[in-house]
């Protein structure tokens, strides 16, 4: 994927893929794979999802990570 491309988030990635970073499963060009949530910007989401993603971006920008 290139910066600026749109993808559809299908859900959270499996727990074993989220050991140090939060990953989500995306659909892109007929494929499904996990990408770091910190690399995505929500476009058409409800307020609760928007707040959750913003909170995660803030958390990552502060240098925190999952252990």
C-alpha positions in Angstrom: 0.0 0.0 0.0 1.0 3.6 -0.6 0.4 6.5 1.7 -3.0 8.0 1.0 -4.6 4.8 -0.3 -8.0 3.9 1.2 -8.6 0.5 2.9 -11.5 -1.0 4.7 -10.9 -2.2 8.2 -12.6 -5.6 8.8 -11.7 -5.9 12.5 -9.0 -6.4 15.0 -6.1 -8.6 14.1 -5.6 -11.8 16.0 -4.1 -11.3 19.5 -0.8 -13.0 18.7 -0.2 -10.2 16.0 -0.7 -7.5 18.6 2.2 -8.1 21.0 3.9 -4.7 20.7 1.5 -2.7 18.5 -2.2 -2.7 17.8 -3.0 -4.2 14.4 -6.2 -4.3 12.5 -7.2 -6.5 9.6 -7.8 -4.5 6.4 -9.3 -5.3 3.0 -7.2 -4.0 0.0 -7.3 -5.1 -3.6 -9.1 -8.4 -2.8 -6.6 -9.3 0.0 -6.9 -9.3 3.7 -3.9 -8.6 6.0 -2.9 -6.8 9.2 -1.5 -3.3 9.4 -0.6 -1.2 12.4 -3.4 1.0 13.6 -1.0 3.8 14.1 -0.5 4.0 10.3 -4.2 4.5 9.6 -6.4 7.6 9.7 -10.2 7.0 10.0 -12.4 8.5 7.4 -16.0 7.5 7.8 -16.4 6.2 11.4 -18.7 6.8 14.4 -17.6 9.1 17.2 -16.6 6.2 19.5 -14.3 4.7 16.9 -12.8 8.1 16.1 -12.0 8.7 19.7 -10.5 5.2 20.2 -8.2 5.7 17.1 -7.2 9.2 18.3 -6.4 7.8 21.8 -4.2 5.1 20.3 -2.4 7.6 18.0 -1.8 9.8 21.1 -0.6 6.8 23.1 1.9 5.8 20.4 3.2 9.4 19.9 4.0 9.5 23.6 6.4 6.5 23.1 4.2 3.9 24.8 4.0 0.4 23.5 2.3 -2.9 24.5 4.5 -5.2 26.5 
